[in-house]
Amino acid sequence: MFARLTMIAVLLGLVPIVGCSGNSEGRVAVSGKVTLDGQPLEQGVVRFNPVGGGLVGEGEINGGSYSLGTSNGPTPGPKEVSIVSLVDTGKTQPDEFDPMKKVPLLEQIIPPRYNQATELKIDVGTSGGTFDFDLKKDAK
């Protein structure tokens, strides 16, 4: 499980902000539900990226829900939201650090329009809020 979350963090570019995780100054609580084609997203990561300044908020999605408190929530203001979910394909690949070792081959099941080229934009208020995301695999 740790390896899967590490891979998700790398895909989202979360590694550079690890040192900020304990800072709660100005952060607000946000929560919500995430569905993919009408079904709860079993696992993943949601990230609230600031537009024009502020702190990133991120957290895990479990059973179609997420909840970020004031320790890992975003700061108020406009955000671009990224959502990723990697699933095990049942195949293996060589570990990039130890080619003799095999690791699970993971596949991104969320379309790029919800992560790398996100179309999800919200405005987080000073009291946080609830933000639900209904994602679709096929084009709009």
DRENVEXFI-692735 format. One line per 10 residues: number of its first residue (from 1); for each residue x, y, z of N, C-alpha, C. Coordinates in Angstrom, 3 decimals. Example, Ala and Ser with C-alpha at 12.3 -4.5 7.8 and 13.67 -1.06 7.14 Angstrom:
residues 2
1	13.190,-5.690,7.800,12.300,-4.500,7.800,13.200,-3.300,7.800; 12.850,-2.250,7.080,13.670,-1.060,7.140,12.900,0.030,7.870 $
This chain:
residues 140
1	0.828,-1.198,0.000,0.000,0.000,0.000,0.869,1.257,0.000; 1.966,1.250,0.802,2.850,2.409,0.852,3.444,2.708,-0.514; 3.834,1.643,-1.240,4.411,1.830,-2.568,3.403,2.477,-3.504; 2.127,2.068,-3.401,1.084,2.638,-4.255,0.897,4.125,-3.939; 0.827,4.481,-2.659,0.655,5.884,-2.285,1.871,6.712,-2.673; 3.073,6.113,-2.571,4.278,6.820,-2.986,4.212,7.118,-4.474; 3.778,6.143,-5.282,3.669,6.350,-6.720,2.633,7.429,-7.023; 1.526,7.424,-6.320,0.504,8.456,-6.524,1.083,9.826,-6.178; 1.815,9.910,-5.081,2.421,11.175,-4.676,3.389,11.676,-5.731; 4.169,10.782,-6.299,5.115,11.166,-7.344,4.359,11.678,-8.558 $
11	3.281,10.989,-8.956,2.502,11.438,-10.108,1.906,12.825,-9.897; 1.511,13.107,-8.705,0.921,14.412,-8.421,1.967,15.481,-8.161; 3.210,15.073,-8.015,4.250,16.051,-7.698,4.203,16.487,-6.254; 3.766,15.607,-5.358,3.614,15.959,-3.960,4.935,15.954,-3.205; 5.932,15.278,-3.731,7.187,15.118,-3.004,7.783,16.452,-2.563; 7.806,17.510,-3.398,8.425,18.757,-2.974,7.749,19.447,-1.795; 6.501,19.109,-1.471,5.812,19.829,-0.410,5.727,19.061,0.896; 6.417,17.934,0.990,6.324,17.108,2.189,6.669,17.911,3.436; 7.636,18.802,3.356,8.042,19.587,4.512,6.969,20.530,5.015; 5.947,20.775,4.227,4.896,21.713,4.620,3.744,21.032,5.336 $
21	3.794,19.708,5.485,2.624,18.975,5.957,2.182,19.351,7.365; 3.066,19.837,8.214,2.690,20.157,9.575,2.146,21.567,9.742; 2.214,22.394,8.715,1.810,23.785,8.805,0.301,23.892,8.609; -0.433,24.345,9.641,-1.879,24.460,9.498,-2.331,25.908,9.363; -1.402,26.840,9.353,-1.747,28.260,9.306,-2.574,28.603,8.068; -3.790,29.029,8.295,-4.664,29.460,7.218,-5.379,28.339,6.477; -5.076,27.103,6.793,-5.720,25.985,6.103,-7.158,25.806,6.595; -7.999,25.272,5.708,-9.392,25.022,6.065,-9.730,23.559,5.779; -10.762,23.072,6.417,-11.210,21.690,6.225,-12.108,21.598,5.000; -11.869,20.577,4.191,-12.717,20.286,3.035,-12.985,18.790,3.012 $
31	-14.116,18.426,2.459,-14.461,17.008,2.354,-15.395,16.839,1.171; -15.657,15.588,0.843,-16.583,15.338,-0.243,-16.541,13.908,-0.719; -17.242,13.691,-1.816,-17.330,12.370,-2.424,-16.735,12.433,-3.831; -16.155,11.309,-4.245,-15.595,11.201,-5.588,-16.151,9.935,-6.233; -16.781,10.111,-7.394,-17.292,8.965,-8.140,-16.640,8.935,-9.522; -16.550,7.740,-10.063,-16.066,7.539,-11.424,-17.137,6.746,-12.155; -17.722,7.371,-13.161,-18.847,6.772,-13.900,-19.964,6.341,-12.959; -20.239,7.168,-11.975,-21.349,6.950,-11.059,-21.056,6.027,-9.883; -19.867,5.422,-9.852,-19.498,4.505,-8.768,-18.466,5.168,-7.854; -18.561,4.946,-6.541,-17.569,5.527,-5.632,-16.150,5.107,-6.017 $
41	-15.232,6.055,-6.040,-13.830,5.754,-6.324,-13.246,5.084,-5.089; -12.841,3.835,-5.220,-12.408,3.041,-4.067,-11.180,3.618,-3.372; -10.186,4.029,-4.143,-8.977,4.580,-3.537,-8.339,5.574,-4.502; -7.598,6.500,-3.940,-6.924,7.496,-4.758,-6.410,8.630,-3.897; -6.033,9.697,-4.579,-5.536,10.896,-3.908,-6.189,12.108,-4.567; -6.619,13.049,-3.737,-7.159,14.320,-4.228,-6.198,15.417,-3.791; -5.944,16.349,-4.709,-5.018,17.448,-4.416,-5.654,18.760,-4.862; -5.621,19.748,-3.964,-6.139,21.084,-4.236,-4.943,21.998,-4.478; -4.700,22.334,-5.749,-3.551,23.145,-6.139,-3.943,24.622,-6.169; -3.208,25.477,-5.459,-3.562,26.897,-5.447,-3.325,27.557,-6.802 $
51	-4.202,28.490,-7.134,-4.041,29.309,-8.328,-3.686,30.703,-7.827; -2.471,31.111,-8.040,-2.068,32.454,-7.628,-1.667,32.571,-6.170; -1.253,31.517,-5.540,-0.765,31.587,-4.162,-1.611,30.799,-3.189; -0.982,30.423,-2.093,-1.651,29.641,-1.069,-0.970,28.300,-0.896; -1.506,27.497,0.005,-0.941,26.190,0.295,-1.745,25.088,-0.378; -1.050,24.062,-0.818,-1.678,22.889,-1.402,-2.369,22.091,-0.298; -3.499,21.517,-0.610,-4.155,20.573,0.290,-4.242,19.238,-0.407; -3.965,18.149,0.317,-4.071,16.847,-0.307,-4.416,15.790,0.712; -5.043,14.719,0.211,-5.413,13.628,1.089,-5.881,12.428,0.304; -6.081,11.342,1.021,-6.498,10.084,0.415,-8.009,10.031,0.196 $
61	-8.377,9.334,-0.860,-9.769,9.001,-1.140,-9.929,7.525,-0.779; -10.891,7.234,0.062,-11.171,5.855,0.459,-12.671,5.615,0.396; -13.070,4.582,-0.327,-14.482,4.248,-0.414,-15.345,5.358,-0.989; -14.752,6.179,-1.867,-15.498,7.244,-2.512,-15.580,8.546,-1.742; -14.881,8.639,-0.599,-14.926,9.862,0.208,-13.523,10.333,0.579; -13.415,11.622,0.803,-12.180,12.208,1.318,-12.540,13.231,2.379; -11.614,13.471,3.279,-11.802,14.484,4.312,-10.433,15.028,4.704; -10.235,16.301,4.460,-8.982,16.961,4.801,-9.257,17.946,5.926; -8.481,17.860,6.967,-8.631,18.774,8.096,-7.751,19.999,7.931; -7.619,20.765,8.996,-6.822,21.987,8.924,-5.317,21.705,8.920 $
71	-4.917,20.455,9.100,-3.491,20.145,9.014,-3.064,19.817,7.582; -3.985,19.348,6.742,-3.620,19.008,5.368,-4.576,19.581,4.325; -5.528,20.388,4.758,-6.461,21.017,3.832,-5.825,22.193,3.111; -6.507,22.718,2.120,-5.984,23.857,1.374,-6.215,25.175,2.109; -5.576,26.210,1.640,-5.905,27.561,2.086,-7.047,28.062,1.197; -7.821,29.040,1.673,-8.920,29.558,0.858,-8.425,30.167,-0.454; -9.309,30.161,-1.430,-9.006,30.772,-2.720,-9.270,29.824,-3.866; -9.005,30.286,-5.096,-9.234,29.436,-6.268,-8.254,28.269,-6.308; -8.765,27.110,-6.713,-7.964,25.885,-6.768,-8.226,25.127,-8.056; -7.189,24.452,-8.523,-7.319,23.437,-9.556,-7.199,22.108,-8.827 $
81	-8.142,21.218,-9.037,-8.186,19.952,-8.309,-7.660,18.827,-9.201; -6.752,18.031,-8.645,-6.208,16.864,-9.338,-6.609,15.607,-8.575; -7.054,14.599,-9.321,-7.450,13.332,-8.706,-6.759,12.204,-9.466; -6.103,11.320,-8.722,-5.457,10.155,-9.325,-5.895,8.898,-8.593; -5.876,7.793,-9.325,-6.151,6.488,-8.734,-5.399,5.451,-9.557; -4.483,4.769,-8.914,-3.688,3.745,-9.580,-4.163,2.370,-9.142; -4.323,1.476,-10.095,-4.725,0.110,-9.779,-3.653,-0.853,-10.275; -3.534,-1.952,-9.585,-2.575,-2.993,-9.935,-3.088,-3.726,-11.172; -2.251,-3.821,-12.203,-2.644,-4.488,-13.445,-2.489,-5.998,-13.368; -1.856,-6.486,-12.311,-1.570,-7.911,-12.204,-0.261,-8.280,-12.869 $
91	0.389,-7.303,-13.494,1.687,-7.518,-14.140,2.778,-6.919,-13.258; 4.012,-7.259,-13.568,5.149,-6.688,-12.836,6.102,-6.022,-13.807; 6.972,-5.212,-13.244,8.004,-4.531,-14.014,9.253,-4.433,-13.139; 10.422,-4.228,-13.745,11.634,-4.084,-12.932,11.567,-2.813,-12.085; 12.034,-2.917,-10.861,12.130,-1.759,-9.982,13.173,-0.807,-10.559; 12.872,0.477,-10.615,13.815,1.431,-11.213,15.108,1.566,-10.405; 15.077,1.246,-9.119,16.270,1.356,-8.286,17.022,0.033,-8.165; 16.328,-1.076,-8.388,16.937,-2.397,-8.308,16.325,-3.251,-9.414; 16.910,-3.217,-10.631,16.333,-3.922,-11.781,16.161,-5.430,-11.590; 16.828,-6.010,-10.606,16.668,-7.436,-10.336,15.370,-7.720,-9.561 $
101	14.803,-6.690,-9.000,13.574,-6.812,-8.211,12.372,-6.436,-9.080; 11.284,-7.178,-8.954,10.055,-6.895,-9.691,9.059,-6.183,-8.776; 8.372,-5.195,-9.325,7.350,-4.455,-8.581,6.063,-4.462,-9.405; 4.913,-4.281,-8.751,3.648,-4.279,-9.495,3.599,-3.152,-10.523; 3.014,-3.443,-11.665,2.778,-2.439,-12.697,1.421,-1.814,-12.402; 1.426,-0.522,-12.119,0.190,0.183,-11.772,-0.313,0.971,-12.976; -1.637,1.110,-13.056,-2.258,1.832,-14.162,-3.159,2.934,-13.619; -3.026,4.121,-14.199,-3.866,5.259,-13.843,-5.250,5.049,-14.463; -6.307,5.060,-13.647,-7.648,4.843,-14.183,-8.432,6.145,-14.353; -7.868,7.247,-13.900,-8.544,8.545,-14.017,-8.009,9.266,-15.254 $
111	-8.877,9.750,-16.125,-8.424,10.460,-17.328,-7.592,11.716,-16.981; -6.654,12.074,-17.862,-5.784,13.249,-17.621,-6.542,14.558,-17.397; -7.762,14.667,-17.903,-8.502,15.926,-17.725,-8.893,16.172,-16.268; -8.635,15.159,-15.397,-8.898,15.323,-13.968,-7.610,15.338,-13.135; -6.441,15.304,-13.788,-5.178,15.352,-13.048,-4.128,16.146,-13.816; -3.377,15.541,-14.712,-2.293,16.241,-15.400,-2.762,17.478,-16.156; -3.918,17.413,-16.770,-4.494,18.541,-17.514,-5.876,18.845,-16.940; -5.938,19.038,-15.635,-7.216,19.119,-14.941,-8.140,20.216,-15.453; -9.411,19.862,-15.495,-10.481,20.805,-15.818,-11.275,21.142,-14.561; -10.887,20.538,-13.437,-11.616,20.734,-12.180,-11.136,22.004,-11.489 $
121	-12.013,22.982,-11.397,-11.675,24.254,-10.771,-12.746,24.603,-9.748; -12.309,24.996,-8.561,-13.249,25.367,-7.497,-12.715,26.585,-6.778; -13.558,27.184,-5.956,-13.141,28.286,-5.094,-13.422,27.863,-3.656; -12.368,27.718,-2.870,-12.500,27.297,-1.473,-12.719,28.547,-0.619; -13.806,28.562,0.132,-14.129,29.694,0.989,-13.348,29.669,2.296; -13.469,30.729,3.064,-12.723,30.847,4.322,-13.163,29.854,5.383; -14.321,29.223,5.193,-14.756,28.200,6.151,-14.654,26.794,5.558; -13.942,26.650,4.428,-13.801,25.334,3.806,-15.072,24.951,3.084; -15.414,23.679,3.146,-16.655,23.271,2.508,-16.640,21.841,2.018; -17.724,21.486,1.346,-17.891,20.163,0.769,-17.840,20.287,-0.747 $
131	-16.997,19.473,-1.359,-16.823,19.499,-2.807,-16.878,18.061,-3.320; -17.924,17.761,-4.086,-18.088,16.432,-4.668,-17.620,16.473,-6.124; -17.024,15.372,-6.578,-16.511,15.294,-7.939,-17.057,14.039,-8.604; -17.809,14.227,-9.702,-18.393,13.131,-10.472,-17.590,13.025,-11.751; -16.633,12.095,-11.789,-15.724,11.946,-12.920,-16.279,10.952,-13.927; -15.942,11.173,-15.192,-16.372,10.290,-16.282,-15.133,9.827,-17.052; -15.098,8.523,-17.366,-13.973,7.987,-18.148,-14.030,8.460,-19.592; -15.245,8.484,-20.177,-15.353,8.887,-21.567,-15.371,10.403,-21.701; -15.135,10.888,-22.901,-15.111,12.339,-23.153,-16.478,12.936,-22.864; -16.465,14.243,-22.622,-17.699,14.980,-22.312,-18.754,14.819,-23.366 $
